[in-house]
Amino acid sequence: DVIQQDLSKNQMIHLPVPNNRLKELLITINSFLDELHHERARYTKQEKEFQKQIENISHDLRTPLTSLLGYVRLYKKSQSSYISQNAELSDTLDVIERKSESLKNLITQFYDFSRLTAHDYTVNLIKIDTVKLLRESFADNCHILEETHLNVSLDLPDRPIYVLADKTALERIFFNLFQNAGRYAHTFFHITIKNEQNSIKILFANDTCSLSSEDISHLFDRFYIQESARSQGGTGLGLTIARSLAEEIGGELSVSSKKSNGNNSLLISFTLALPSC
């Protein structure tokens, strides 16, 4: 029982009374426990060093990429007349901007993940109107869904609904859920808010033909990418980060699914529950 209590601690077994027959056995067991403790400490140190390396690399990559995006957008703005007369140049600049933005998002995913797993992510909880922030986030990221030709609908009230949350974390959660819908949704993507006792629930629902019931149970696993979506890129960290951020701000992100009537698709619903204020 002593050993099973907490293997992360340097547990040692002591005999309540001297017993020569058990002495050698206890020496062997305690030696094993001591080695286990040191091995766990080495693993923890290596894991922290690895996470710090990911954070540093992500930061070093984001800085020049941000500059690149800035120069591309500045050039497009300052030379708009010339670019509009050159279709090939316009298309090339659009591709550079789009691919650079995609790469920036991937790097940000790694950066956020390293900070969250290292417990180095600081949140600033303030009163936020979720309706306003959700509309703004959707407008900023609607390009993610434009090419999918989904039937997108927002069923949001005209009045404010306030929660206690971190604005940056909430925007990242929304973005990751939009990105997930852009990757997996089949015909529709629907967002709605429910005001329940002591909590606000935001539902992100869509149908999908590329995910199975087995996939659903792994969606929050880190680095999990469904086989058919590998060609679309991604880190497999988006939903992992979204759930971790939800927990950081005192909320919860969950997923449920059921089979659709009449076809082989699944109906998926992500529920973001946040404390109301």
Backbone torsions as a table, in degrees:
resi	resn	phi	psi	omega
1	ASP	NA	-36.9	-179.7
2	VAL	-61.7	-42.6	-179.0
3	ILE	-66.1	-38.0	-174.6
4	GLN	-77.8	-13.5	-175.4
5	GLN	-61.7	-50.5	-179.8
6	ASP	-162.3	102.1	-177.7
7	LEU	-72.2	-12.1	179.5
8	SER	-76.5	-15.7	178.4
9	LYS	-94.9	157.5	-178.6
10	ASN	-81.7	74.8	-176.7
11	GLN	-74.3	138.1	173.8
12	MET	-131.3	145.3	-178.1
13	ILE	-101.9	133.6	178.5
14	HIS	-124.9	140.9	178.1
15	LEU	-78.6	134.4	177.2
16	PRO	-66.1	-29.8	177.1
17	VAL	-139.0	150.0	179.7
18	PRO	-58.2	138.1	178.2
19	ASN	-151.7	104.1	-175.4
20	ASN	-63.0	-30.1	-177.7
21	ARG	-71.3	-29.4	-179.7
22	LEU	-96.7	-8.8	-174.1
23	LYS	-59.9	-50.0	-178.2
24	GLU	-65.2	-37.1	177.6
25	LEU	-63.3	-41.9	-179.6
26	LEU	-68.1	-35.1	177.1
27	ILE	-62.0	-43.1	179.3
28	THR	-64.6	-45.2	-179.5
29	ILE	-63.8	-44.7	-179.4
30	ASN	-66.1	-33.7	176.2
31	SER	-65.5	-41.1	177.5
32	PHE	-64.4	-43.3	179.9
33	LEU	-64.4	-37.9	179.0
34	ASP	-65.4	-42.8	178.2
35	GLU	-66.0	-38.7	177.6
36	LEU	-61.9	-41.5	179.2
37	HIS	-62.8	-45.5	-179.4
38	HIS	-67.8	-36.4	178.2
39	GLU	-65.8	-40.1	177.7
40	ARG	-64.5	-40.4	179.3
41	ALA	-64.3	-41.0	178.7
42	ARG	-65.0	-41.1	179.2
43	TYR	-63.8	-44.3	-179.9
44	THR	-61.1	-41.7	178.8
45	LYS	-64.7	-44.6	179.7
46	GLN	-64.3	-38.7	179.3
47	GLU	-64.5	-41.8	178.9
48	LYS	-66.4	-40.0	178.3
49	GLU	-65.1	-39.4	178.7
50	PHE	-64.7	-43.7	179.1
51	GLN	-63.3	-38.4	179.0
52	LYS	-67.2	-37.2	177.7
53	GLN	-64.3	-42.3	177.3
54	ILE	-60.3	-44.0	-179.5
55	GLU	-62.2	-44.7	-178.9
56	ASN	-66.1	-43.8	179.6
57	ILE	-63.7	-43.3	179.8
58	SER	-61.0	-42.4	179.4
59	HIS	-64.8	-43.3	-179.0
60	ASP	-65.7	-31.0	179.2
61	LEU	-79.9	-34.5	-177.4
62	ARG	-66.5	-36.3	-175.2
63	THR	-61.5	-53.9	178.8
64	PRO	-68.9	-29.4	-180.0
65	LEU	-68.6	-38.7	176.2
66	THR	-62.4	-40.3	177.7
67	SER	-64.2	-42.3	179.1
68	LEU	-59.9	-46.8	178.8
69	LEU	-61.5	-39.8	179.9
70	GLY	-62.8	-43.9	179.8
71	TYR	-66.1	-41.4	179.1
72	VAL	-61.0	-46.4	-178.5
73	ARG	-68.6	-36.9	177.1
74	LEU	-64.6	-41.9	178.9
75	TYR	-64.7	-43.0	179.6
76	LYS	-62.6	-35.7	-179.0
77	LYS	-75.0	-42.9	-175.8
78	SER	-76.3	-25.3	-177.7
79	GLN	-115.9	32.6	-174.0
80	SER	-60.3	-38.5	-178.6
81	SER	-66.0	-44.5	-179.5
82	TYR	-67.1	-42.2	-177.9
83	ILE	-65.1	-38.5	-178.1
84	SER	-63.9	-21.6	179.4
85	GLN	-92.3	-3.4	-178.3
86	ASN	-125.7	94.1	-174.2
87	ALA	-61.6	-39.9	-178.0
88	GLU	-65.3	-43.4	178.1
89	LEU	-64.7	-41.1	179.4
90	SER	-61.0	-45.4	178.8
91	ASP	-64.3	-39.7	-179.7
92	THR	-63.4	-45.1	179.4
93	LEU	-65.0	-36.5	177.5
94	ASP	-63.9	-42.1	178.8
95	VAL	-64.3	-44.9	179.0
96	ILE	-59.7	-44.9	-179.0
97	GLU	-65.4	-43.9	-177.7
98	ARG	-66.2	-44.6	-179.8
99	LYS	-68.6	-37.1	177.8
100	SER	-65.7	-40.7	178.3
101	GLU	-65.1	-40.2	178.0
102	SER	-62.9	-43.4	178.6
103	LEU	-65.1	-39.0	177.6
104	LYS	-61.1	-41.1	178.6
105	ASN	-65.0	-39.5	178.1
106	LEU	-63.2	-44.3	179.6
107	ILE	-64.1	-39.6	178.8
108	THR	-62.9	-36.5	177.3
109	GLN	-60.2	-46.7	178.5
110	PHE	-63.1	-40.7	-179.1
111	TYR	-64.0	-47.4	179.2
112	ASP	-63.0	-42.0	-178.7
113	PHE	-62.7	-43.2	-179.6
114	SER	-64.0	-38.7	179.4
115	ARG	-69.8	-39.0	-179.4
116	LEU	-67.7	-45.0	-178.8
117	THR	-69.7	-25.5	177.4
118	ALA	-89.4	3.7	-178.3
119	HIS	55.6	41.2	-178.1
120	ASP	-115.8	21.8	-178.3
121	TYR	-103.4	113.2	-177.8
122	THR	-93.5	130.2	178.8
123	VAL	-110.3	148.8	177.7
124	ASN	-120.8	97.8	-175.1
125	LEU	-78.5	121.3	178.6
126	ILE	-136.4	169.5	177.3
127	LYS	-77.9	121.8	-174.7
128	ILE	-128.0	135.8	172.6
129	ASP	-82.1	105.9	-175.7
130	THR	-66.3	-33.0	-179.4
131	VAL	-63.4	-47.9	-179.7
132	LYS	-64.8	-46.3	-177.8
133	LEU	-65.7	-36.9	179.2
134	LEU	-66.7	-41.3	177.3
135	ARG	-63.5	-43.5	-179.0
136	GLU	-65.7	-42.9	179.8
137	SER	-64.2	-40.2	179.3
138	PHE	-65.5	-41.9	179.7
139	ALA	-64.0	-38.7	-179.4
140	ASP	-69.5	-27.3	-173.1
141	ASN	-118.5	14.2	-177.7
142	CYS	-63.5	-20.7	179.6
143	HIS	-63.2	-23.8	179.1
144	ILE	-63.4	-32.1	-175.4
145	LEU	-100.7	-10.3	-174.3
146	GLU	-60.4	-42.2	-175.4
147	GLU	-79.0	-8.6	-177.8
148	THR	-86.6	-15.4	-179.6
149	HIS	57.5	36.7	178.4
150	LEU	-79.7	155.3	169.8
151	ASN	-84.5	99.5	-174.2
152	VAL	-101.3	132.9	178.4
153	SER	-141.1	141.8	176.4
154	LEU	-117.5	114.1	179.0
155	ASP	-101.4	81.8	-174.1
156	LEU	-118.6	144.2	179.8
157	PRO	-72.0	161.1	178.4
158	ASP	-81.7	-13.5	-178.7
159	ARG	-99.4	156.3	178.6
160	PRO	-68.2	146.6	171.4
161	ILE	-128.7	116.5	-171.2
162	TYR	-98.8	142.6	174.1
163	VAL	-133.3	163.9	174.3
164	LEU	-100.1	110.2	-173.8
165	ALA	-157.3	174.4	173.8
166	ASP	-97.6	126.1	-173.0
167	LYS	-62.2	-46.8	-178.6
168	THR	-64.2	-42.0	179.5
169	ALA	-64.3	-41.5	-178.9
170	LEU	-66.0	-40.1	177.5
171	GLU	-63.4	-38.8	179.2
172	ARG	-66.6	-39.4	177.9
173	ILE	-61.7	-47.2	179.3
174	PHE	-59.4	-47.2	-178.5
175	PHE	-58.8	-44.8	-178.4
176	ASN	-65.6	-34.7	177.9
177	LEU	-73.1	-36.2	173.9
178	PHE	-62.1	-44.8	-179.0
179	GLN	-63.2	-38.9	178.2
180	ASN	-63.8	-41.3	178.3
181	ALA	-65.6	-39.9	178.3
182	GLY	-62.0	-28.6	-178.2
183	ARG	-85.9	-37.1	-169.4
184	TYR	-116.1	-21.1	-175.7
185	ALA	-65.0	145.4	-175.0
186	HIS	-100.5	-57.5	-177.2
187	THR	-125.0	-25.5	-176.5
188	PHE	-145.4	159.4	174.5
189	PHE	-143.6	119.1	-172.2
190	HIS	-125.5	133.3	-179.9
191	ILE	-122.3	133.7	178.0
192	THR	-146.8	161.2	-179.7
193	ILE	-123.5	135.8	175.5
194	LYS	-118.5	128.2	178.5
195	ASN	-97.8	101.1	-178.5
196	GLU	-108.7	171.7	-176.5
197	GLN	-61.8	121.4	176.7
198	ASN	68.5	1.7	179.6
199	SER	-152.8	155.3	174.7
200	ILE	-112.6	130.9	179.7
201	LYS	-116.2	124.6	177.2
202	ILE	-107.7	123.1	-176.4
203	LEU	-107.0	130.3	176.6
204	PHE	-116.7	105.7	-172.9
205	ALA	-116.3	142.9	174.9
206	ASN	-157.9	164.0	172.1
207	ASP	-100.6	160.2	179.7
208	THR	-152.2	145.0	174.5
209	CYS	-112.1	-3.7	-175.3
210	SER	-103.3	-1.6	178.3
211	LEU	-119.7	145.0	176.6
212	SER	-106.7	172.1	177.3
213	SER	-60.2	-33.9	178.5
214	GLU	-67.5	-37.0	178.5
215	ASP	-62.4	-36.9	-175.4
216	ILE	-57.2	-39.2	-177.8
217	SER	-71.0	-10.5	-178.5
218	HIS	-111.9	2.5	-172.7
219	LEU	-61.7	-28.7	179.9
220	PHE	-92.5	-0.4	177.7
221	ASP	-70.8	138.2	-179.3
222	ARG	-68.6	140.4	179.7
223	PHE	66.7	15.3	179.5
224	TYR	-84.4	122.7	175.8
225	ILE	-131.1	125.0	178.0
226	GLN	-64.3	141.3	-170.2
227	GLU	-53.5	-42.5	-176.2
228	SER	-70.7	-13.7	-177.4
229	ALA	-101.6	0.8	-176.8
230	ARG	-63.2	-32.9	-178.7
231	SER	-70.2	-14.1	-179.0
232	GLN	-86.7	-2.0	-177.8
233	GLY	82.0	-174.6	-179.6
234	GLY	114.0	162.3	-177.3
235	THR	-104.8	-15.5	-172.9
236	GLY	76.1	18.9	-177.8
237	LEU	-113.9	-11.3	-173.3
238	GLY	-54.4	-52.1	-177.7
239	LEU	-74.8	-31.7	175.2
240	THR	-60.4	-46.1	179.7
241	ILE	-66.4	-42.2	-179.5
242	ALA	-59.1	-44.7	179.5
243	ARG	-67.4	-41.1	179.3
244	SER	-63.3	-41.1	178.0
245	LEU	-65.2	-39.9	177.4
246	ALA	-58.9	-42.3	179.2
247	GLU	-68.8	-34.6	179.4
248	GLU	-62.4	-33.1	-178.2
249	ILE	-98.5	15.2	175.4
250	GLY	83.4	16.6	179.5
251	GLY	-111.0	-163.0	-179.0
252	GLU	-152.0	137.0	175.6
253	LEU	-118.6	123.7	-178.7
254	SER	-132.1	166.9	179.6
255	VAL	-136.4	145.1	175.7
256	SER	-138.6	160.2	-178.8
257	SER	-150.7	157.8	173.3
258	LYS	-153.8	157.4	-179.2
259	LYS	-73.2	140.6	178.6
260	SER	-80.9	146.4	178.1
261	ASN	-76.7	130.0	171.8
262	GLY	91.9	-9.9	176.6
263	ASN	-148.4	-175.4	-175.5
264	ASN	-93.1	10.4	-177.4
265	SER	-84.2	163.9	174.7
266	LEU	-109.9	146.0	172.0
267	LEU	-99.6	120.3	-176.3
268	ILE	-115.2	140.4	178.1
269	SER	-136.2	118.7	171.8
270	PHE	-93.7	132.2	-179.8
271	THR	-117.6	118.5	176.8
272	LEU	-102.0	110.2	179.9
273	ALA	-100.7	126.8	-178.0
274	LEU	-129.0	145.4	178.1
275	PRO	-68.5	131.6	179.8
276	SER	-81.1	163.6	177.2
277	CYS	-147.9	NA	NA
